[in-house]
């Protein structure tokens, strides 16, 4: 094979590897993801890229008294560390207060049934970032600024993570956008 032929074959092989590594669209899952069928809200400590990072985060939270911490693999490279069953507004307020008192900013991810598209209900997008670490950092800052209820991180592609809040009714979009702007966020709204 000629040098040019080897170069073209190398480029083709590299392209195939990159295409194989690209993530499927949000909602389609991947080979590591299992459907989340829990009817419960999750108190989320963070999203990390590996089980070893998740184990460290779990140990930190357990060390200050949190129990029932689980790992939820949202994608092959997205492990959510949290506590399921934080279902009422009062439970969530108490959980957040306890977490803040020991240095954690938790957010609350709704059950899958609350994330389904519904007429007149939108997602408020706080940002789309190239890494899970940066997306989780935004999630943490949002929680610190009071945007912790209904938050989620969605993977849109290989280097595309969307940080959002679920469940914003049409009638509340303007006031929500104004509230977010008051602490420096420029949100947009999407139906899906």
C-alpha positions in Angstrom: 0.0 0.0 0.0 1.3 3.5 -0.8 2.1 6.1 1.7 -1.0 8.1 0.6 -3.2 5.0 0.9 -1.9 4.4 4.5 -2.7 8.0 5.4 -6.2 7.8 4.0 -6.8 4.5 5.8 -5.5 6.1 9.0 -7.8 9.1 8.6 -10.8 6.8 7.8 -10.1 4.7 10.9 -9.7 7.8 13.1 -13.0 9.2 11.8 -14.7 5.9 12.5 -13.4 5.9 16.1 -14.7 9.5 16.6 -18.1 8.7 15.2 -18.4 5.6 17.3 -17.6 7.6 20.4 -20.2 10.3 19.7 -23.1 10.2 22.1 -26.6 9.6 20.9 -29.2 12.4 21.2 -30.6 13.2 24.6 -33.2 10.7 25.7 -32.1 7.8 23.5 -29.8 6.3 26.1 -26.5 4.5 25.7 -25.1 1.1 26.5 -24.5 2.1 30.2 -27.8 3.8 30.9 -30.8 2.0 32.4 -34.2 3.7 32.3 -35.0 5.6 35.5 -38.3 4.3 36.6 -38.3 5.8 40.1 -41.3 7.9 40.9 -39.2 9.9 43.4 -37.4 13.2 43.5 -33.6 12.9 43.9 -31.5 15.1 46.2 -28.4 15.5 44.0 -24.9 16.1 45.4 -23.3 16.1 42.0 -22.6 14.6 38.7 -19.2 13.1 38.0 -17.6 11.2 35.2 -16.5 7.9 37.0 -17.5 5.5 39.7 -14.2 6.3 41.6 -15.2 10.1 41.7 -18.7 9.1 42.7 -17.4 7.0 45.5 -15.3 9.9 46.8 -18.3 12.3 46.7 -20.4 9.7 48.5 -17.8 9.3 51.2 -17.7 13.1 51.7 -21.4 13.3 52.1 -21.6 10.2 54.3 -18.9 11.6 56.5 -21.1 14.5 57.5 -24.1 12.3 58.2 -26.0 11.7 54.9 -27.3 8.2 54.4 -29.1 6.3 51.6 -26.7 7.8 48.9 -26.9 6.0 45.6 -25.3 6.3 42.2 -27.4 6.7 39.1 -25.7 6.3 35.8 -27.3 8.8 33.5 -24.7 8.1 30.7 -21.5 6.1 30.5 -19.6 9.2 31.6 -22.2 10.7 33.9 -22.8 9.3 37.4 -25.2 11.2 39.5 -24.6 11.0 43.3 -27.8 11.5 45.3 -30.4 10.5 47.7 -33.8 9.3 46.3 -37.2 9.9 47.9 -36.9 13.6 48.7 -40.5 14.0 47.6 -42.2 16.8 49.4 -41.3 20.5 49.3 -40.7 20.5 53.0 -38.4 17.4 52.7 -36.5 19.2 50.0 -36.2 22.4 52.0 -34.9 20.5 55.1 -32.5 18.5 53.0 -31.1 21.6 51.3 -30.7 23.4 54.7 -28.9 20.4 56.2 -26.6 20.1 53.1 -25.8 23.8 53.1 -24.9 23.7 56.8 -22.0 21.3 55.9 -20.9 22.8 52.6 -23.0 21.1 50.0 -25.2 22.8 47.5 -27.8 20.2 46.5 -30.3 20.3 43.8 -33.5 18.3 43.2 -34.1 16.3 40.1 -37.7 15.4 39.5 -38.9 11.9 38.5 -39.0 11.0 34.8 -42.8 11.4 34.8 -42.4 15.1 35.6 -39.9 15.5 32.8 -42.1 14.3 30.0 -43.2 17.0 27.4 -46.5 18.5 28.2 -48.4 21.3 26.4 -47.6 24.7 28.0 -44.7 23.5 30.1 -41.1 24.4 29.3 -37.5 23.7 30.4 -35.5 26.8 31.4 -32.0 26.4 30.0 -29.3 28.0 32.1 -26.5 27.0 29.8 -25.0 24.4 27.5 -21.4 23.5 28.3 -18.7 21.3 26.7 -17.9 19.1 29.8 -19.9 17.4 32.6 -17.6 19.0 35.2 -18.5 22.5 33.9 -22.2 21.6 33.7 -22.2 20.3 37.3 -20.4 23.5 38.4 -23.2 25.5 36.9 -25.7 23.2 38.6 -23.9 23.9 41.9 -24.0 27.7 41.4 -27.6 27.6 40.4 -28.5 25.7 43.7 -26.4 28.2 45.6 -28.5 31.0 44.1 -31.8 29.3 44.9 -32.5 27.5 41.6 -32.4 24.0 43.0 -35.9 22.7 42.4 -36.4 20.6 39.2 -32.8 20.9 38.0 -31.2 18.5 35.6 -28.2 18.0 33.3 -29.0 16.5 29.9 -26.4 15.2 27.5 -27.0 16.5 24.0 -23.8 15.2 22.4 -20.2 14.2 22.8 -19.2 17.7 24.2 -22.6 19.2 24.9 -24.3 19.2 28.3 -27.4 21.3 28.9 -28.2 22.5 32.5 -31.9 23.3 33.0 -34.9 23.5 35.3 -38.0 21.4 34.4 -41.6 22.4 34.7 -41.9 26.1 33.9 -45.5 27.0 32.8 -46.0 29.4 29.9 -47.5 32.0 32.3 -44.5 31.9 34.5 -41.7 32.2 31.9 -41.4 36.0 32.1 -41.2 36.1 35.9 -38.8 33.2 36.0 -36.5 34.8 33.4 -36.5 38.0 35.4 -35.7 36.2 38.6 -32.8 34.3 37.0 -31.5 37.6 35.4 -31.5 39.2 38.9 -28.7 36.9 39.9 -26.9 37.0 36.6 -28.4 34.2 34.5 -29.7 34.5 30.9 -32.2 31.7 30.5 -33.9 30.5 27.3 -36.8 28.1 27.2 -37.3 24.9 25.2 -40.3 22.6 25.0 -38.2 19.4 24.8 
